[in-house]
Amino acid sequence: MAVKSTELSKRKKKHKARRVALASLTGAGIALIGVYVGFSIYYNNHYFPHTTIGDIPCGNQTANYVESQNIDNASDYLLTLYDRKGTKFHLAGMDFSYSYDATGEEASILSHQNNFLWPVEIFRKHTYELDRSFTYDSDKFQKLIDALDIFQKDYIEEPQNAYIDITDNDYKVVDEVEGNSPIKENVTKEITTAINEQKTKLTLSDNCYQKPKITANDKTITDLKSQIEAYTAATIHYTIDGADENLDSSRILQMLDISKDGKVSINDDKVTAFVQHLASTYNTYGDVRNFKTSKGDTVKIGGGDYGWTINKAKEKEEILKDLKNGKPVEREPVYEQTAIQSGTDDIGDTYIELDYTNQHMWFYKNGKTLVSTDVVTGDISKGHGTPTGVYYILYKTTDYTLTGQGYASHVDYWLPFIQIGVGIHDSSWRGSYGGGIFTYDGSHGCVNTPRSAVQKIYNNIESTYPVVVHW
């Protein structure tokens, strides 16, 4: 009996322990359920932790909190505006009655929150954007925009197109200037978008400004450069003895004009001026020359029709043609009249020298004296003095009759050098030459010369050979 009583006692103790354990477990379970339900109820009205709506952190906050924050932010709203110059402007919400128009979107976000999943969701990040709506006084807003300095005339710098600047020796592309001339419609649109999104900073985009029509990388500039380079490639080297004359790229650049529609053309007046430069520099026709006489004196001789003369009209045509061809050329200027020798020293060492004072004539060919003879020139007592200057042999002929008022004289050799009929010829009617004969029994203006001397000159001379006549 004692054994049975002991076993019964043990059984009772085990049964009691089970009931206590079960009661504990049941209590814990009920407590957990209570916690779960409690948080589920809590997150039915509160956002999960780590929640951000717009730029408002709102974990464990209510929809009313977020709404009030939006309202407060709108009342203190300030937009800082930066333009292209980096200038800062401010637009305060209170100045145009800026306010938040609550639409219940905050509560809507909360209502879509699955609060029963809070044990998982409280560890996640939740980010939402509100389709917020703001109201403001549009008239006040527009007046504030209109008053911004960016629209004031004194503040605006107009855009400038890129262009080509031709300098003294070269050309360069000058970059476009963007300027800050605003497009009011686009500025207003960007500011309106910013305030609707309650942004606090806004830098106006390039779309808010007028743009240059031509940039440095524009095809217009590329085409202009190609046209300029084509012209400047057409250099001209002039072959003139004793001179180094060039129409080089720097000179050509100065002759170019660039039109507003992007065309390069040659300035006619500048080409004319260059041709005149050639003529003024290299024409020797009628120049006063320093001439060393056969007697050893140096005299100044001016006048006459000998020398180089550039045909300005034809030279201009040739330059224009060369420039359009776009290739370097080497050539003489286009002459209307030439001399026996190129350059400014155009008499050279083949010429006739006639000394009126000494009534003597020399003929030099390639520096050698072929003829040295006395002559008789125009009768100065009758006003028939022979003109001075530097002339050239117009032509040569034989068996010629000289005619004039009251005379007709046959000559075997005739070498005229002045257009009015003055020349060198033989004079069979004379028995002597030189001395002072010309002062009382001179010619009608021609140079009377012994036949043998004229014959030798005739046989060794050509037209265009110079004739230097001096006292």
C-alpha positions in Angstrom: 0.0 0.0 0.0 2.8 2.4 0.8 4.3 1.8 -2.7 1.1 2.7 -4.5 0.7 5.9 -2.5 4.1 7.1 -3.5 3.5 6.4 -7.2 0.2 8.3 -7.0 2.0 11.2 -5.5 4.6 11.3 -8.3 1.9 11.2 -10.9 0.1 14.1 -9.4 3.3 16.2 -9.3 4.0 15.5 -13.0 0.4 16.4 -14.0 0.7 19.7 -12.1 4.0 20.6 -13.8 2.5 19.9 -17.2 -0.4 22.3 -16.5 2.0 25.0 -15.3 4.1 24.6 -18.5 1.1 24.7 -20.7 -0.2 27.7 -18.9 3.2 29.5 -19.4 3.2 28.7 -23.1 -0.3 29.8 -23.5 0.5 33.1 -21.7 3.5 33.7 -23.9 1.6 33.0 -27.0 -1.2 35.3 -26.0 1.4 38.0 -25.2 3.0 37.6 -28.6 -0.3 37.8 -30.3 -1.0 40.9 -28.3 2.2 42.5 -29.4 1.6 41.5 -33.1 -1.9 42.8 -33.0 -0.9 45.9 -31.2 1.8 46.8 -33.8 -0.5 45.9 -36.6 -3.0 48.4 -35.2 -0.2 50.9 -34.7 1.0 50.6 -38.3 -2.4 51.0 -39.5 -2.1 54.7 -38.6 1.7 55.1 -38.8 4.3 54.7 -41.5 6.8 51.9 -41.2 10.2 52.9 -39.9 12.7 54.0 -42.6 9.9 55.6 -44.6 10.5 58.8 -46.6 7.8 60.6 -48.6 9.2 63.2 -50.9 12.0 64.7 -48.9 10.3 64.2 -45.5 11.5 61.4 -43.2 8.3 60.1 -41.6 9.0 56.7 -40.0 6.5 56.0 -37.2 4.7 59.2 -38.1 1.1 59.7 -39.2 -0.3 61.0 -42.4 -1.3 64.2 -40.6 2.3 64.7 -39.7 3.4 64.5 -43.3 0.6 66.8 -44.4 1.4 69.3 -41.8 5.1 69.2 -42.8 4.2 69.9 -46.4 1.9 72.8 -45.3 4.7 74.2 -43.1 7.3 73.8 -45.8 5.1 75.6 -48.3 4.6 78.6 -46.0 8.4 78.9 -45.5 9.2 78.1 -49.1 12.1 79.8 -50.7 13.4 79.1 -54.2 17.1 80.0 -54.9 17.5 80.6 -58.6 20.9 80.6 -60.4 21.3 82.0 -63.9 24.0 81.5 -66.5 26.2 84.2 -65.0 26.0 82.4 -61.7 24.0 85.3 -60.2 21.7 84.2 -57.4 18.0 85.3 -57.1 15.4 84.4 -54.5 11.7 83.8 -54.9 9.9 83.6 -51.5 6.6 81.6 -51.4 5.0 84.2 -49.1 5.5 86.9 -51.9 3.1 85.0 -54.2 0.8 83.3 -51.7 2.4 79.9 -52.1 0.5 77.1 -50.2 0.2 73.4 -50.1 -3.0 72.0 -51.4 -3.6 68.8 -49.4 -5.3 66.1 -51.4 -5.2 63.2 -48.9 -2.4 61.5 -50.8 -0.4 61.0 -47.6 -3.3 59.0 -46.1 -3.7 57.1 -49.3 -0.1 56.0 -49.1 -0.6 54.9 -45.5 -3.8 53.0 -46.5 -1.9 50.9 -49.0 0.7 50.0 -46.4 0.2 46.3 -45.4 0.3 46.7 -41.6 0.0 43.0 -41.0 3.5 42.5 -42.5 5.1 44.8 -40.1 7.5 42.2 -38.7 9.2 42.2 -42.1 8.5 45.7 -43.4 10.0 47.5 -40.4 13.5 46.4 -41.6 13.0 47.7 -45.1 13.4 51.2 -46.7 10.2 52.7 -48.0 10.4 55.7 -50.4 7.4 57.5 -51.9 6.9 60.5 -54.1 3.8 62.6 -53.7 2.0 64.1 -56.6 1.9 67.2 -54.5 -0.2 70.2 -55.5 0.6 73.7 -54.6 -1.5 76.8 -55.2 -0.3 80.4 -55.5 -1.3 83.8 -56.8 -0.4 83.6 -60.5 -0.5 87.4 -61.0 1.9 87.9 -58.1 4.1 85.1 -59.3 4.3 86.5 -62.9 5.1 90.0 -61.6 8.0 88.6 -59.5 9.3 86.8 -62.6 9.0 89.9 -64.7 10.9 91.9 -62.1 13.9 89.6 -62.2 17.1 91.2 -63.4 17.7 88.5 -65.9 15.0 90.2 -68.1 16.3 93.7 -67.7 17.9 95.3 -70.8 21.1 96.5 -69.0 21.7 93.0 -67.7 21.2 91.1 -70.9 24.2 90.2 -73.1 23.0 89.2 -76.6 24.5 86.0 -78.1 27.1 86.6 -80.8 27.9 84.3 -83.7 31.3 82.8 -84.2 33.1 84.6 -87.0 36.4 84.7 -88.8 38.7 87.6 -88.0 41.3 88.5 -90.7 44.4 90.0 -89.1 47.4 91.6 -90.7 49.2 88.3 -91.4 46.6 85.6 -90.7 43.0 84.8 -89.8 41.5 83.2 -86.8 38.1 81.8 -85.8 36.6 83.8 -83.0 34.3 81.6 -80.9 30.7 82.3 -80.4 29.5 84.2 -77.3 26.5 82.5 -75.6 25.4 85.6 -73.8 22.5 85.5 -71.4 19.5 86.7 -73.5 16.6 84.8 -71.9 13.6 83.1 -73.5 10.9 84.2 -71.1 8.5 81.4 -71.8 11.1 78.7 -71.0 12.4 80.5 -67.9 8.8 80.8 -66.5 8.2 77.1 -67.3 11.3 75.9 -65.4 10.6 78.1 -62.4 6.9 77.0 -62.4 8.0 73.3 -62.5 10.5 73.9 -59.6 7.9 75.5 -57.3 5.3 72.8 -58.1 7.9 70.2 -57.0 8.8 72.4 -54.0 12.5 72.5 -55.1 14.7 74.9 -53.2 17.4 75.3 -55.8 17.2 75.8 -59.5 19.9 76.5 -62.1 18.3 77.6 -65.3 19.1 75.3 -68.2 20.6 76.2 -71.6 17.0 76.0 -73.0 16.2 79.2 -71.2 18.6 81.3 -73.4 18.8 82.4 -77.0 21.6 80.6 -78.8 24.1 81.9 -81.3 23.1 80.9 -84.9 26.7 80.1 -85.8 29.2 78.3 -83.6 32.9 77.8 -84.1 32.2 74.2 -85.2 29.4 75.1 -87.5 29.6 74.1 -91.2 29.4 77.8 -92.1 32.7 78.4 -90.4 34.3 75.3 -91.9 33.2 76.4 -95.4 34.6 79.9 -94.9 37.9 78.5 -93.8 38.0 76.3 -97.0 37.2 79.3 -99.2 39.9 81.5 -97.5 42.5 78.8 -97.8 41.7 78.2 -101.4 42.3 81.9 -102.2 45.5 82.2 -100.0 46.9 79.2 -101.8 47.0 81.2 -105.1 50.1 83.1 -104.4 51.9 85.0 -107.1 55.6 85.5 -107.3 56.6 88.3 -109.8 59.8 87.8 -111.7 61.2 91.3 -111.8 65.0 91.7 -111.9 66.3 93.3 -108.7 63.0 92.9 -106.9 61.3 90.3 -104.7 57.7 91.1 -105.2 55.0 88.7 -104.1 51.3 88.6 -103.8 51.5 86.3 -100.8 48.9 84.8 -98.5 48.9 87.7 -96.0 48.3 90.2 -98.9 45.6 88.0 -100.3 43.9 87.9 -96.9 43.6 91.7 -96.9 41.8 91.5 -100.3 39.1 89.2 -99.0 35.6 90.2 -97.9 33.3 87.9 -95.9 29.6 88.4 -96.4 26.9 87.9 -93.8 25.6 84.8 -95.7 28.9 83.1 -95.4 30.6 83.8 -98.7 34.1 84.9 -99.3 34.8 87.3 -102.2 37.6 89.3 -103.5 37.4 93.0 -102.8 37.7 94.7 -106.2 39.0 98.0 -104.8 41.8 96.2 -102.9 43.0 94.4 -106.0 43.0 97.7 -107.9 45.1 99.2 -105.1 47.6 96.4 -105.3 47.9 96.7 -109.1 48.5 100.4 -108.6 51.2 99.5 -106.1 52.9 97.4 -108.8 52.6 100.2 -111.3 53.9 102.9 -108.9 56.8 100.7 -107.9 57.9 99.1 -111.1 56.8 101.4 -113.9 59.8 103.2 -115.2 58.1 105.1 -118.1 59.1 108.7 -117.9 61.0 108.3 -114.7 63.8 110.6 -113.7 67.0 108.5 -113.8 70.5 108.9 -112.5 72.6 108.3 -115.6 76.4 108.1 -115.8 77.5 109.7 -119.0 80.3 108.5 -121.3 82.2 111.6 -120.1 82.0 110.3 -116.5 79.4 112.7 -115.2 76.2 111.6 -113.4 73.2 113.5 -114.6 69.5 113.3 -113.9 67.4 112.6 -117.0 63.7 112.8 -116.9 61.0 112.5 -119.5 60.8 110.4 -122.6 58.7 107.3 -123.3 61.1 104.5 -122.6 60.6 102.1 -119.8 58.3 99.5 -118.3 54.6 100.1 -118.1 52.2 97.7 -116.5 48.9 97.2 -118.2 46.8 97.8 -115.0 43.5 96.5 -116.4 44.9 93.3 -117.8 47.1 92.7 -114.7 44.0 93.0 -112.6 42.2 90.4 -114.7 45.2 88.1 -114.5 45.3 88.4 -110.7 41.6 87.6 -110.4 42.1 84.6 -112.6 45.1 83.4 -110.6 43.2 83.8 -107.3 40.3 81.8 -108.6 42.5 79.0 -109.8 43.8 78.6 -106.3 47.4 77.6 -107.2 50.8 79.3 -106.8 52.1 80.9 -110.0 55.3 82.6 -111.0 55.1 85.2 -113.7 55.9 88.7 -114.9 53.3 91.4 -114.5 51.3 92.0 -117.6 53.1 94.8 -119.4 51.7 97.4 -121.8 55.2 98.4 -122.7 58.6 96.7 -122.0 62.2 97.8 -121.8 65.4 96.1 -122.9 66.2 95.1 -119.4 63.9 94.2 -116.4 64.0 96.0 -113.1 64.3 99.6 -112.2 67.8 99.8 -113.9 66.1 99.2 -117.2 68.7 100.8 -119.6 71.3 98.2 -119.1 74.5 98.1 -121.1 73.0 98.2 -124.6 71.9 101.7 -125.6 72.6 104.9 -127.6 73.8 107.9 -125.7 73.3 111.3 -127.3 75.2 114.2 -125.7 73.8 117.6 -127.0 76.4 119.6 -125.2 79.3 117.9 -126.9 77.3 117.0 -130.0 78.5 113.4 -129.8 76.8 110.0 -129.9 77.9 106.6 -128.6 76.3 103.2 -129.3 77.1 100.5 -126.7 76.1 96.9 -127.1 76.6 94.5 -124.2 78.9 97.0 -122.7 81.1 97.4 -125.7 81.5 100.6 -127.7 80.5 99.9 -131.3 80.1 103.5 -132.4 81.5 106.9 -131.2 80.8 109.7 -133.5 80.2 113.5 -133.7 76.7 114.5 -134.8 74.6 117.5 -135.5 71.3 117.9 -133.7 68.4 120.4 -134.0 69.0 124.0 -134.8 68.4 125.8 -131.6 68.6 129.2 -133.3 65.4 128.3 -135.1 63.7 126.6 -132.2 64.3 123.1 -133.5 66.2 121.8 -130.5 66.0 118.0 -130.1 64.0 117.0 -126.9 65.9 115.4 -124.0 64.9 112.2 -122.1 65.1 108.5 -122.4 63.4 107.1 -125.5 63.6 103.9 -127.5 64.0 103.0 -131.2 60.5 102.8 -132.6 61.6 100.9 -135.7 64.3 100.9 -138.3 64.1 101.2 -142.1 66.2 102.0 -145.1 65.7 104.1 -148.3 63.5 106.6 -146.6 62.4 110.2 -147.4 62.1 112.7 -144.7 59.5 115.3 -145.3 58.5 118.4 -143.6 57.5 122.0 -144.2 59.6 123.1 -147.1 61.9 120.1 -147.5 62.1 116.5 -148.6 65.4 114.7 -147.8 66.3 111.1 -148.8 68.3 109.0 -146.3 69.7 105.5 -146.6 69.0 104.7 -142.9 66.2 105.9 -140.7 66.0 105.1 -136.9 63.2 107.2 -135.3 63.0 107.3 -131.5 60.4 110.1 -130.9 56.9 109.8 -132.2 56.9 113.4 -133.6 59.4 112.3 -136.3 62.7 112.7 -134.6 65.3 110.1 -135.3 68.9 109.2 -136.2 69.8 109.2 -139.9 72.6 109.7 -142.3 73.1 113.1 -143.9 75.0 113.1 -147.1 74.6 116.8 -147.5 76.9 117.5 -144.6 80.6 117.7 -144.8 81.3 118.1 -141.1 79.8 117.2 -137.7 80.1 118.2 -134.1 81.2 121.5 -132.6 78.7 124.4 -132.6 77.1 123.7 -135.9 73.7 123.0 -134.3 73.6 126.5 -133.0 73.3 128.1 -136.5 73.0 125.3 -139.1 71.4 122.4 -137.2 68.7 120.0 -138.3 65.0 120.2 -138.0 65.3 118.2 -134.8 66.8 114.9 -136.0 70.3 113.6 -135.3 72.4 114.0 -138.4 75.0 111.3 -138.4 77.8 110.2 -140.7 76.6 107.4 -143.0 79.1 104.8 -141.9 78.2 105.3 -138.2 74.5 105.1 -138.9 75.0 101.9 -141.0 76.9 100.2 -138.1 74.2 101.2 -135.6 71.5 100.1 -138.0 73.1 96.6 -138.5 73.4 96.1 -134.7 70.3 97.6 -133.2 66.7 96.5 -132.8 63.5 98.3 -132.0 63.0 99.0 -128.2 66.7 99.6 -127.7 67.0 102.7 -125.4 68.2 106.1 -126.6 69.5 108.4 -123.8 69.4 112.1 -124.7 70.9 114.7 -122.5 72.7 118.0 -122.2 
